[in-house]
Amino acid sequence: MPYSVGEAARISGVTVRTLHHYDEIGLLTPSARTAAGYRSYSDADLDRLRRILGYRAMDLGLDEIATVLDEGTARAHLERQRELLLERIERLQRMVAAVDRELEASTMGVDLTQEEKFELFGDFDPDDCAEEAEQRWGGSEAYRQSQERMSRFTKQDWQRFMAEQQEVGQQLAEAKRSGAAPDSERAMDLAEQHRQHITRWCYDCTYEIHRGLGDMYVADERFTATYEQLEPGLAAYIRTAIHANADRAEA
């Protein structure tokens, strides 16, 4: 079924001008012309357009897209797009993890050089979370403690803090994968280890505060996404383990 340039634009969501440009540079030349000389697009043309738009969404330049499309089969293009999407997802997940570390710690006044920030946090600046952290916890003693302690962190302190935090998360993920119940001794001990990690590095994390953190891991999608990256359902698992550990301590 042939499509006019207007129909192709409507179906794909691009402008007629964009289609004209793609034709002019040889990226998407319609298969036919009408008797009056108007562009006429086939289903195969629209399939190519869909692949072009997919690559554009992944920030590839038009020249690079032309080269990619001229090589390989349709399946190869799908596999390439999938690879690029996974790379982008991985990058975004790393950014989310960096954001979450700063939000959880209520970090303020990070005294690191720009080189050290890039090494530790990638292209996320931890100072960017200062306003949200202050709005959430600015009037609390925990906030004051974390601001005082963590503003003095050296690069080595940050490396140790983050490594220990990641280790606790991995152990909780392994406990869940092993089938250990979230209110089991193993899970509660790991929850206690998590609480002590916060107390040691950030602020005096009482059982009441720890319960609130556990609830936040489920309520705030940014935290949930970080733990889901380690193990599906991990955020809810950790919340239950935290509450069970607090109940055990208060019994």
N, C-alpha and C positions, 0 to 999 in steps of 0.2 A: 504494500500500500504506500503510494507516494505521499509525502508531506510537503506543504509549502513552507517557505522560510518562516512565515508567521506561526504556523502550526508547530513547527519544530521549536521555535522560541517559547511558545506557550507550554509545550509538554516538558521541556527541559528546564524552564525557569530562567533562561538567559535572554539577553536582548537580541533583537534582529541585528543591531549594529555589531554585536559580538560575533554572531554567525557570519556576517559579511567579512569581518576581520579574519576569522579563522580560515575562510575561503581564500582571502587575498594572500595569506602567508602560506597556504598549502597544508595547513594542519587538518582542516576538514572541508574537503571539496565535495559538494553534492554529486550524487551519482548521475543526475540527469538535469536537463533544462526543459522547461515547457516550450511549446511552439512560440510563445511570446518572449522566450528568453529568461523566464524567471527560474530561480533555483528550485530544485525538486529533490527532497531527501528521502532515502529509502530506510527500511528498518536497520540495515547494516550501518548506514550513516549515523543513525541515532544511537546505535550501540557504541560506535566509536566516540560520539559526542559524550555519552555517559562515562566512558573511560577517561576522556579528556578532563571532564569536570571532577572526576574522582581524584585524578592526579593533581589538579589545580587546588583542590581542598587540602592536599598534603604539601602545598607550597612549592611544587615543582614549576620551573619556568617553562614557557611554551616551547622553546628550542629543545629542552630536555625531554618534554613530553613527546614531541615529534619523533625523537630518536627512539624512545622507549616503545612507542606504538608501532614503529616500523620493524621492530624485532620481536619475535616470539608469537605465540598463539594467544587466543582469548584467555585460556586457562592460565598461561604464564602471566598475563597482565593481572588477573585476579590474585594470583599468588604474590606478585610483586606489591600490589596494593595492600594486601593483608600484611605483608612484612613491614611496609612503611607505617601502617596503622598501629601495629604492635610496638614499633619503635617509639611512636608518638605516645602511646598509652604508657609505656615504661617511663618515658621522660616525665609525663604528667604525674604519674604515681610517685616518682622521686620528689617532685615539687610538693605534692600533697603531704608526703611523709615529713619533709622539712618544715612545712607550715605547722603540722600537728605537733612536732617536737617543740616548736617555739610557743604555741598556744598552751600546751600542757604545762610548760615550765613557767609561763608568764614572764618570758625573758625580756629584760630591759637593759639598755646601755651596754650592749655587747662590745667589749673592748678588744676588738681584733682588727688587724689590718685588712684592707680590701682583698689582698691575696689570700689571707687565711680564711676569710668569709667564703670566697669562691671555692677554695679547697674543701671546706667543711660542708657548705650548704649548696654548692652549685650556683645557679643563677637566681636563687631566692635569697633576699636580704632579710635576715631575722628581725631587724629593726622595724620592718614594715608591719609586724604584728603588734607593735607597742600600743597603738591606740585601742585595738580590740581587747588586748589583755588588760589594759587599765580600766576600760569600761566594765569588764566582767569582774575583775578582782581587786580593783584599785583601792578599795577601802578595807581590805582584809589584812590580817597579820601575815597570812601566807604570802600574799603579794609582796609585802614589805620585805619579808625574809628572802624570797626568791630574787627580788631586785637587788638586794644587798649582796647576796652570795654569788649570783651568777654574773653580775657585772664585773666581778673580779676573776672570772674564769680565764685561764690561759688557753692557748690552742690545745695543749696537751690535756687540760681538764675537759675541754669539749670532746676531744677524741675518746677519753675514758668514759665520760658520761653517756655519749651516744652509743658506744660499743656495749656498755652494760645494759642500757635500755633495750637495744636490739636483741641482746642475749636473753633477757627476761621474756620478751615477746616471742622469740623462737621456741623457748621452752614451753610456754603456754600453748603455742600452736601444736607442738609435738604431743603434749598431754592430751589435747583434744583429739588429735589424729589417732592416738593409741586407744581411745575409747574411755579414758578416765572421766568420770562424771565431774561436772563443774563444782560440785560440793564434796568431792572426794578429798582425802588428806593431801594427795599430791597437788591437786589444783589449788586448794586453800593455802598450802605452803608456798606455792609460786605466787599467789596473790599477795601473801605477806612479804615475800621477797620484793615484789613490785612496790609495795607501800614503803618498805625500808629504803629502797633505791631513791624514791622521791624525797624521803626525809633526809637521807644522807647528802643529796646533791642540791635540793631545791628549797624545801621548807618542811616544817614539822607537819607531816601528813597524818592527822588523826584518823581513826576508823570512820568517823562521821564524814570527814573530807574525802576519804577514800571511797566511801559509798557514792558520794556525789560525782567523783571522777568516773566511777563505773557506769553510772547512769548517763553521763555525758558521752561516753564512748558509743552508746547506742543511740542517743538522741541527736547527736551532732554527726551529720553524714560525712564530714571530713575525717573525724576519728574512725568512724565505722569503716570507711573505705580503706584506711591504712591497715586496720586489722584484718579486713576481708582479703586484702592482698596476701597476707601471710597464710590465712586459712579461712575458708568460707564458714560463716557463723561464729568467728572468733570473738567479735566484739560482745555479743550476747553471752558467750561462754565466760569471758573475763568478768563481765558485770556480775554474773551469778557467783563466780568464784570469790570476787571481792566481798559481796554481801554475805556469803557463807563464812568467809574468814572473819569478817567483823562480828557476825553472830557468835562464832566460836570464841572470840576474844572477850566478848561481853557477857558470855554465859557464866 
